[in-house]
Amino acid sequence: MVKIDAIYEGNLRCRLSHGPSSEEILTDAPTDNQGEGKFFSPTDLVPAALGSCMLTVMGIVAAKHGVVMTGTRVSMTKEMVSQPSRRIGKMTAFIEMAPGIAAAKRKVLENAAMLCPVKESLHPEVQLQIQFHYPD
């Protein structure tokens, strides 16, 4: 179990504290929803969590298979919908894999990413588009 505390600081901003490390992040409402957009919005944290989760799980599997994944990047986009209520409608992940990953190991890493806990926790109505790109 991990404890995360949040406090509303006013002006549509919250301060979140990670219990185990005491690290903090701020959130702000986006400009299209009455905020200033100066920090991650709460819904921005979802694609951030998905992208970092996919990289982390791939990193765990890569280490077990002797694959060097350092430098692998993910670029995320999030699209909101307003019907039937305001929510995340679609997220896109473009994963730029590190060079030199053997073809035989690629599917193992991709499968790991597709089973990351954040992805497995998303509502099925959230559309996901995930692309892997290998430079060689």
Secondary structure, DSSP 8 states (H G I E B T S, - for coil): ---EEEEEEETTEEEEEETTT--EEEEE--GGGTS---SB-TTTHHHHHHHHHHHHHHHHHHHHTT---TT-EEEEEEEEE-SSSSEEEEEEEEEE--TT--HHHHHHHHHHHHT-HHHHHS-TTSEEEEEEE---
